[in-house]
Amino acid sequence: MVRSLLRFVRLAIVVTTLAYMWVACVVNQENADSITVFLIPSPSASVIQSFVPAFERETGIEVMVVQAPYGEAHQKLLLAFELGRGAYDVTQFDNIFLATFGVSEVMTPLDIYLEGSMEYAIEDFSSNQQDYGKYAGKTFGLTLSTEPMIQWYRKDIYESLDLSPAATWEEYRDNAKAVHESGLGDGVILGWGPNVPWWWVGLVWSFGGQLYDEDLIPTVNTPEAVAATTYLKDLLDYGPEGGLSADGDMVTHKFLSQNIGSMMQFSGYYGMTLDPKNTSHFGLLGTAPMPRGTVDVTHLAGWNIGIPVDSKKKTFAWRFLEFVLGKTNSKEYLSRGAAAIGRLSITEDPALLEKHPYLPHLRLSGDSRIERYPQLTVWPEFEKSVADALRPILTGEQTVNEGLDALQEKLRPLLARERELR
C-alpha cells in the first residue's frame, strides 16, 4: 500500500514537472522575439524574404519563413486558422480569398494599425487602392501588389505597320488582324487555356455585363456576356499555336519569346521583361491601358498580406509589415523585382518611371470603374465552373449561347449557397 502510494506520488511529480515544462515552453515561445511568416512563391514573396536579414538586425526579431505552392497554400491557411494555434503571424494570400477570410473572421482588421502608422502612410494610396484589402468595410489585408490588366505590344511590329495601341476593343481586334495578315507574327495572345476566367470576366465587365445581379442570381448568358464571349473566341483566329492550352504564365512566356503583336496580361508580369534572359525582344515592349468597351473598366488583381487573428505576436507582425511595405522601403521593394505596389509616390517617381514605364497604369483613374475578382466565398468553384464552360465554346464543341446557358444553370446553386452566408 505504502509502495503504491509512493509510486503514485512519484508519478504525480513527474506528470506535474512535465506539464510545467510544457507550459513554460509554450509561454517562452509566445514571448520569444520571433515571428512566422507564411508566403506563396512569387516575385513578391522572394523580395519579402530579401528584407528579412535587415529587419532582424534592426529589430532583433527573428523571422521564420514558411512557404507553400499556390495550389495548396490557401487550404493550409484555412486548416491552420481552424486549429487556432497561432501558427502564422503574417500571411500572404490571393485577393480572391479575401471574402472567405473576412466571413470566417480569421484575419485581424488592420484599420487601427493603419490610422496610427506614419511609416505605412495609407494616404499615399488612392481610395480605390485603399479599398483593395477591405471586406465589409474592414481592412483585412494590405496591398502586396497592384496588378491591373493592361495591353502589352511589340513596339517594333506596331511601328512597322503604323499601328497605335488600341483605345477600344474594336481597334484591338483590327490591330491583331493587321499583324496576323502582315506575316510579321501572330496578332495577339490572351489566356484561352486553364486560366481563361482571368480574361473572360474583364471582357464581360467591359462589354457592359455583370456576373450576377444584386440578389446573387447569375447573369452570364446576357447579350453583353454573349458578345464578350464571342469576341474572346474570335481573337483565337489571330493567336499563336498552342494558345488553347496556355496558362497565365505561359501566355507571358509566349509573348516574350515569340513574334506576337500584342498581349493582354496583368501588369505584375512586367518584372520579367527587365531581364534580357527572359525575353527575345528586350527593349521592344510597350504598354497601354486595357481597351475600353461600352464601359471603361479597370480589371484589378494582386496579392494581399495580413495578420491572422490567432497570432500571438501581432505587434511584431505589424512591425514587419511596416518595415517591408512601408514608404521608406517602397522604392527598394520594387527595385528588387517585386510586382509594384501602386503608391502615388511610386507612380510619380521620375527615376522609377524611366525603368518601369508601365507604372502610370497603376494610377487608378476615378473615371474608370474598378473591378476586382468577386468577393464571394464560392469564387474558386465559380471560377472553375467558368473555365469548364468556356473550354467547349472555344474549341467549337458548343455554341456560345449553349455554353453560357449551361453555365448560367450551373452557377445558380453556387450563388444560392453564397446567399445563405449573407
C-alpha positions in Angstrom: 0.0 0.0 0.0 2.8 2.4 1.0 4.8 1.4 -2.0 1.8 2.0 -4.3 1.3 5.4 -2.7 5.0 6.3 -3.2 4.8 5.2 -6.8 1.6 7.4 -7.3 3.4 10.4 -5.7 6.4 9.9 -7.8 4.2 9.7 -10.9 2.3 12.8 -10.0 5.6 14.7 -9.5 6.8 13.6 -12.9 3.5 14.5 -14.6 3.4 17.8 -12.9 7.0 18.6 -13.8 6.4 17.6 -17.5 3.2 19.8 -17.5 5.2 22.7 -16.0 7.9 22.3 -18.6 5.3 22.2 -21.5 3.6 25.3 -20.2 6.9 27.1 -19.7 7.9 26.1 -23.3 4.7 27.5 -24.7 5.0 30.7 -22.7 8.6 31.1 -23.7 7.6 30.5 -27.4 4.8 33.1 -27.2 7.1 35.7 -25.6 10.1 34.9 -27.9 11.2 37.7 -30.2 10.3 35.8 -33.3 7.5 35.6 -35.9 6.5 33.1 -38.5 5.7 34.5 -42.0 3.6 32.4 -44.5 4.4 33.1 -48.1 3.3 31.8 -51.5 6.2 31.5 -54.1 6.1 34.6 -56.3 8.4 37.6 -57.0 6.7 39.4 -54.2 7.5 36.6 -51.8 11.1 36.5 -52.9 11.5 40.2 -52.3 9.9 40.0 -48.9 12.4 37.3 -47.9 15.3 39.5 -49.1 14.3 42.1 -46.4 14.4 39.6 -43.5 18.1 40.0 -42.6 17.9 43.8 -42.4 14.7 43.5 -40.3 16.3 41.1 -37.9 19.3 43.3 -37.5 17.3 46.4 -36.9 14.7 44.9 -34.5 16.2 41.8 -33.0 13.1 39.9 -34.0 13.8 36.6 -35.7 11.7 35.7 -38.8 11.0 32.2 -39.8 9.5 31.9 -43.3 7.2 29.0 -44.3 6.1 28.6 -48.0 3.5 26.6 -49.8 2.7 26.5 -53.5 -0.3 28.4 -54.7 -2.4 25.2 -55.2 -2.0 24.2 -51.6 -1.5 27.5 -49.8 -5.0 28.7 -49.0 -6.2 25.2 -47.8 -3.2 25.1 -45.5 -4.0 28.5 -44.2 -7.7 27.6 -43.6 -6.6 24.5 -41.7 -4.2 26.5 -39.6 -6.9 29.1 -38.8 -9.4 26.3 -37.9 -6.9 24.9 -35.4 -6.4 28.4 -34.0 -3.0 27.8 -32.5 -1.3 30.9 -33.9 0.9 29.0 -36.3 1.5 32.1 -38.5 1.9 35.8 -37.6 1.9 37.2 -41.2 0.2 35.5 -44.2 0.2 36.3 -47.9 -3.0 35.4 -49.7 -4.7 35.9 -53.1 -7.3 38.6 -53.1 -9.9 36.1 -54.3 -9.8 34.6 -50.8 -10.5 37.9 -49.0 -14.2 37.2 -48.7 -13.6 33.7 -47.3 -11.2 35.0 -44.7 -13.5 38.0 -44.0 -16.6 35.9 -43.4 -14.7 33.5 -41.3 -13.2 36.4 -39.3 -9.8 34.7 -39.3 -7.8 37.8 -40.2 -7.1 40.8 -38.0 -8.7 44.1 -39.0 -5.8 46.4 -39.7 -7.5 49.7 -39.6 -6.4 50.6 -36.1 -2.8 50.0 -37.1 -3.1 52.0 -40.3 -4.6 55.0 -38.6 -1.5 55.4 -36.4 1.2 54.5 -38.9 3.1 57.3 -40.4 5.5 54.8 -41.9 2.9 52.9 -43.8 1.2 56.1 -44.9 -2.1 54.9 -46.1 -2.8 58.3 -47.6 -0.1 57.5 -50.2 -2.7 55.2 -51.8 -5.8 56.3 -53.8 -9.1 55.4 -52.3 -9.5 52.6 -54.8 -6.2 51.1 -53.7 -7.2 51.5 -50.0 -10.3 49.5 -50.7 -8.5 46.6 -52.3 -7.9 44.8 -49.0 -11.3 45.5 -47.5 -14.2 43.2 -46.8 -17.5 44.5 -45.3 -15.7 47.8 -44.6 -12.8 46.4 -42.7 -9.2 46.2 -43.9 -8.1 42.5 -43.6 -5.2 42.7 -46.0 -2.6 45.2 -47.1 -1.9 45.5 -50.8 1.1 43.4 -51.7 0.9 44.0 -55.5 -1.1 46.3 -57.7 -1.8 44.4 -61.0 -4.3 45.9 -63.4 -4.9 44.0 -66.7 -3.1 46.1 -69.3 -2.3 46.0 -73.0 1.2 44.9 -74.0 2.5 45.3 -77.5 5.6 45.0 -79.7 6.8 48.5 -80.5 8.8 47.3 -83.5 6.0 45.4 -85.1 3.4 48.2 -84.4 5.8 50.9 -85.8 6.5 48.9 -89.0 2.7 48.7 -89.6 1.9 52.2 -88.4 -0.3 50.9 -85.6 -1.0 52.5 -82.3 -2.1 50.8 -79.0 -5.8 50.2 -79.1 -8.2 52.5 -77.3 -11.2 50.2 -77.9 -11.8 46.5 -78.3 -12.7 47.0 -82.0 -9.3 48.7 -82.6 -7.6 45.9 -80.6 -9.1 43.3 -83.0 -8.2 45.4 -86.0 -4.6 45.6 -84.8 -4.4 41.8 -84.2 -5.8 41.2 -87.7 -3.3 43.6 -89.3 -0.3 42.0 -87.6 -1.5 38.5 -88.4 -2.1 39.3 -92.1 1.3 41.1 -92.4 3.3 37.9 -91.8 5.3 39.6 -89.1 3.9 37.4 -86.4 0.7 36.3 -84.7 -1.7 39.1 -83.9 -2.5 38.6 -80.3 -2.4 36.3 -77.3 -4.8 36.1 -74.4 -5.3 33.3 -71.9 -7.6 30.9 -73.7 -6.4 28.0 -71.6 -7.0 26.9 -68.0 -6.9 30.4 -66.6 -9.3 31.8 -69.2 -11.6 33.3 -66.5 -8.9 36.0 -65.9 -9.6 37.4 -69.3 -13.3 36.5 -69.7 -14.6 38.3 -66.6 -12.8 41.5 -67.7 -14.3 41.4 -71.1 -17.8 40.7 -69.7 -17.5 43.8 -67.5 -16.0 45.9 -70.3 -18.8 44.9 -72.6 -21.4 46.2 -70.1 -22.3 42.9 -68.4 -22.1 41.5 -64.9 -21.5 38.1 -63.5 -24.6 38.2 -61.2 -27.2 40.7 -60.0 -27.7 42.3 -56.6 -29.7 39.2 -55.5 -26.8 36.9 -56.4 -28.7 35.5 -59.4 -26.2 34.6 -62.2 -26.2 36.8 -65.3 -23.7 35.1 -67.5 -25.9 34.5 -70.6 -27.0 38.1 -71.2 -26.4 39.7 -74.6 -23.4 41.5 -73.1 -21.9 38.3 -71.9 -22.6 36.6 -75.2 -20.9 39.5 -77.1 -17.8 39.4 -74.8 -17.5 35.6 -75.1 -17.9 35.8 -78.9 -15.2 38.4 -79.0 -12.8 36.3 -76.9 -13.4 33.3 -79.3 -12.9 35.4 -82.4 -9.5 36.6 -81.3 -8.3 32.9 -81.4 -8.1 33.4 -85.2 -5.2 35.7 -84.7 -3.5 33.8 -81.9 -0.4 31.5 -81.8 -0.4 27.8 -82.0 -1.0 26.3 -78.6 -3.0 29.2 -77.3 -5.8 27.0 -76.1 -3.5 25.2 -73.6 -1.5 28.2 -72.3 -2.0 29.1 -68.7 -1.4 32.5 -67.3 2.4 32.1 -67.0 2.7 30.5 -70.5 0.8 33.4 -72.1 3.5 35.7 -70.9 6.3 33.3 -71.9 5.0 33.0 -75.4 4.7 36.8 -75.8 8.2 37.3 -74.6 9.7 34.6 -76.7 7.7 34.6 -80.0 6.7 37.1 -82.5 3.2 38.2 -81.3 1.9 41.7 -81.8 0.0 42.1 -78.6 -0.9 40.5 -75.3 -3.5 41.3 -72.6 -2.0 40.5 -69.2 -1.7 41.7 -65.6 1.0 44.3 -65.0 2.6 42.2 -62.3 4.4 40.2 -65.0 6.4 43.3 -66.1 9.4 42.4 -63.9 10.1 39.5 -66.3 10.8 42.0 -69.1 13.6 43.7 -67.2 16.0 40.7 -67.6 17.2 40.1 -71.2 17.4 36.4 -70.3 13.6 36.3 -70.1 12.7 37.8 -73.5 13.9 37.8 -77.1 12.5 41.3 -77.5 14.3 43.2 -74.8 13.6 47.0 -75.1 10.9 46.5 -77.7 7.9 46.1 -75.5 5.3 48.8 -74.9 2.3 49.0 -72.6 -1.1 50.8 -72.6 -4.3 50.7 -70.6 -6.8 47.9 -71.3 -9.0 48.9 -74.2 -12.5 50.3 -73.5 -15.8 48.6 -74.3 -19.2 50.1 -73.6 -17.9 50.6 -70.1 -14.4 51.9 -69.1 -13.2 49.2 -66.7 -10.0 48.6 -64.9 -9.7 45.0 -64.0 -7.5 44.9 -60.9 -5.8 41.9 -59.3 -3.0 41.2 -56.9 -1.8 39.8 -53.6 -2.8 40.8 -50.1 -0.9 40.2 -46.9 -2.2 40.4 -43.3 -2.1 39.2 -39.7 -4.1 36.2 -38.7 -6.5 36.8 -35.8 -5.0 33.9 -33.8 -1.4 35.4 -34.0 0.0 35.9 -30.5 2.6 38.4 -31.9 0.5 41.0 -33.7 2.7 43.9 -32.7 5.9 42.2 -34.0 3.9 41.2 -37.2 2.8 44.8 -37.8 6.4 46.0 -37.4 7.5 43.5 -40.0 4.7 44.7 -42.4 5.7 48.3 -41.9 9.3 47.6 -42.5 8.9 45.7 -45.7 5.9 47.5 -47.2 6.2 51.0 -45.6 7.1 54.1 -47.5 10.8 54.1 -46.6 11.5 50.8 -48.4 8.8 51.1 -51.1 11.2 52.0 -53.9 13.7 49.3 -52.9 10.8 46.8 -52.8 10.1 47.5 -56.5 13.8 47.7 -57.5 14.4 44.2 -56.1 11.9 42.7 -58.5 8.6 42.6 -56.8 5.4 43.5 -58.6 4.8 47.2 -58.0 2.5 48.4 -55.2 0.5 51.3 -56.5 1.6 54.0 -54.1 1.1 57.5 -55.5 4.7 58.3 -54.7 5.9 55.3 -56.7 3.8 56.0 -59.8 5.0 59.6 -59.9 8.8 59.0 -59.3 10.8 60.0 -62.5 13.6 57.6 -61.9 11.3 54.7 -61.4 9.2 55.7 -64.4 12.2 55.6 -66.7 12.9 51.9 -65.8 9.2 50.9 -65.3 7.2 52.8 -67.9 4.1 50.8 -67.0 3.8 52.5 -63.6 1.3 55.2 -64.7 -1.2 52.4 -65.4 -1.3 51.8 -61.6 -2.8 55.3 -61.0 -6.3 54.1 -60.9 -8.5 56.7 -62.6 -11.6 57.9 -60.9 -13.3 57.9 -64.3 -12.7 54.1 -64.7 -14.8 51.6 -62.9 -12.6 49.4 -60.8 -13.4 45.8 -60.8 -11.7 43.0 -58.9 -12.5 39.4 -58.6 -15.9 39.0 -57.0 -15.7 38.9 -53.2 -17.5 35.5 -53.0 -16.7 32.7 -50.6 -17.6 30.3 -53.5 -15.4 32.1 -56.0 -12.9 29.2 -56.5 -15.8 27.0 -57.5 -17.3 29.8 -59.6 -14.1 30.3 -61.5 -13.6 26.6 -62.2 -17.2 26.4 -63.5 -16.4 29.3 -65.9 -13.2 27.6 -67.1 -15.0 24.3 -67.7 -17.8 26.0 -69.6 -15.6 28.1 -71.8 -13.4 25.2 -73.0 -16.0 23.6 -75.3 -17.1 27.0 -76.5 -13.6 28.0 -77.6 -13.0 24.6 -79.2 -16.2 24.8 -81.1 -17.9 21.9 -79.4 -20.7 24.1 -78.2 -22.1 27.4 -79.5 -21.6 30.5 -77.3 -25.3 30.6 -76.3 -25.4 26.9 -75.5 -22.3 27.1 -73.3 -23.4 30.2 -71.4 -26.9 28.9 -70.9 -25.4 25.8 -69.3 -23.1 27.9 -67.2 -26.0 30.0 -66.0 -27.7 26.9 -64.6 -24.5 25.5 -63.1 -23.9 28.8 -61.2 -27.4 29.0 -59.6 -26.8 26.6 -56.7 -23.3 28.1 -56.1 -24.7 31.6 -55.7 -27.6 30.2 -53.7 -25.0 28.9 -51.2 -23.4 32.3 -51.1 -26.8 34.0 -50.3 -27.2 31.7 -47.3 -23.9 33.1 -45.9 -25.1 36.7 -46.1 
